[in-house]
Amino acid sequence: MKKSGYLAKLQAEQKLRDEVVRKHARIFQMDMVTLALGRMGWRESRFREFDKKLAEVALEYAQDIVEDSKEDKDLWYSKDTLDREIKQYVGSMFVPYDERYVI
């Protein structure tokens, strides 16, 4: 069945709203991280170091996930790798990937 032009327009508008919500959620979360670290004494030099490291880690994991997705649509390797690294830093506060990313 062919989509109506009106339905396609509504879907495109919803997709744009969803993207804006996701972008704003990411920005808000990083604002909260910035405030928490600032209240712990972080200042510009440490934030510069953090920003650089965050970009490195995000690129590394993004590349790993893209590679993993070629062979495994469920991303078992990527999830396990991410979980193992997170767990070593947070110890008993660790929550597994599938619980952190509940939809």
C-alpha positions as CSV (number, residue, x, y, z in Angstrom):
1,M,0.0,0.0,0.0
2,K,1.3,3.4,-0.9
3,K,1.8,6.0,1.8
4,S,-0.2,9.2,1.6
5,G,1.8,12.4,1.3
6,Y,0.2,13.6,4.6
7,L,1.3,10.4,6.4
8,A,4.8,10.7,5.1
9,K,4.9,14.3,6.2
10,L,3.7,13.4,9.7
11,Q,6.3,10.6,10.0
12,A,9.1,12.9,8.8
13,E,8.0,15.5,11.4
14,Q,8.0,12.9,14.2
15,K,11.4,11.6,13.2
16,L,12.8,15.2,13.4
17,R,11.1,15.7,16.9
18,D,12.6,12.4,18.1
19,E,16.1,13.5,16.9
20,V,15.7,16.8,18.7
21,V,14.6,15.1,21.9
22,R,17.6,12.6,21.8
23,K,20.0,15.5,21.1
24,H,18.7,17.6,24.0
25,A,18.8,14.5,26.3
26,R,22.5,14.0,25.5
27,I,23.3,17.7,26.0
28,F,21.4,17.7,29.3
29,Q,23.1,14.6,30.6
30,M,26.5,16.1,29.7
31,D,25.5,19.3,31.5
32,M,24.8,17.3,34.6
33,V,28.1,15.5,34.3
34,T,29.9,18.8,33.9
35,L,28.1,20.2,37.0
36,A,28.9,17.2,39.1
37,L,32.6,17.2,38.1
38,G,32.8,20.9,38.6
39,R,31.4,20.5,42.1
40,M,34.1,17.9,42.7
41,G,36.7,20.5,41.9
42,W,37.3,20.0,38.2
43,R,38.2,23.1,36.2
44,E,39.1,24.0,32.6
45,S,42.3,22.0,32.3
46,R,40.7,18.8,33.5
47,F,37.7,19.3,31.4
48,R,39.9,19.7,28.3
49,E,41.6,16.4,29.2
50,F,38.2,14.8,29.8
51,D,36.8,16.1,26.4
52,K,39.8,14.7,24.6
53,K,39.5,11.3,26.3
54,L,35.7,11.2,25.8
55,A,36.2,11.7,22.0
56,E,38.8,9.0,21.9
57,V,36.7,6.5,23.7
58,A,33.5,7.3,21.8
59,L,35.4,6.9,18.5
60,E,37.0,3.6,19.6
61,Y,33.7,2.0,20.7
62,A,31.8,3.4,17.7
63,Q,34.3,1.7,15.4
64,D,34.2,-1.5,17.3
65,I,30.4,-1.6,17.2
66,V,30.3,-0.9,13.4
67,E,32.8,-3.8,12.9
68,D,31.0,-6.1,15.3
69,S,27.6,-5.4,13.6
70,K,28.9,-6.8,10.3
71,E,29.0,-10.3,11.9
72,D,26.7,-10.1,14.9
73,K,23.5,-8.1,14.8
74,D,23.1,-8.6,18.6
75,L,26.5,-7.0,19.2
76,W,27.5,-9.7,21.9
77,Y,31.2,-8.9,21.6
78,S,30.7,-5.1,21.8
79,K,28.3,-5.3,24.7
80,D,30.7,-7.7,26.6
81,T,33.7,-5.5,25.9
82,L,31.9,-2.4,27.1
83,D,30.5,-4.1,30.2
84,R,34.0,-5.5,31.2
85,E,35.6,-2.1,31.0
86,I,32.8,-0.3,32.8
87,K,32.7,-2.9,35.6
88,Q,36.4,-2.5,36.3
89,Y,35.8,1.1,37.1
90,V,32.5,1.0,39.0
91,G,32.8,-2.3,40.8
92,S,29.6,-3.1,42.8
93,M,27.7,-0.3,41.1
94,F,27.9,-2.1,37.8
95,V,24.7,-2.7,35.8
96,P,24.8,-5.0,32.8
97,Y,24.3,-3.5,29.3
98,D,20.9,-5.1,28.7
99,E,19.6,-3.6,32.0
100,R,21.2,-0.2,31.3
101,Y,19.7,0.0,27.9
102,V,16.2,-1.2,28.7
103,I,13.7,0.3,26.2
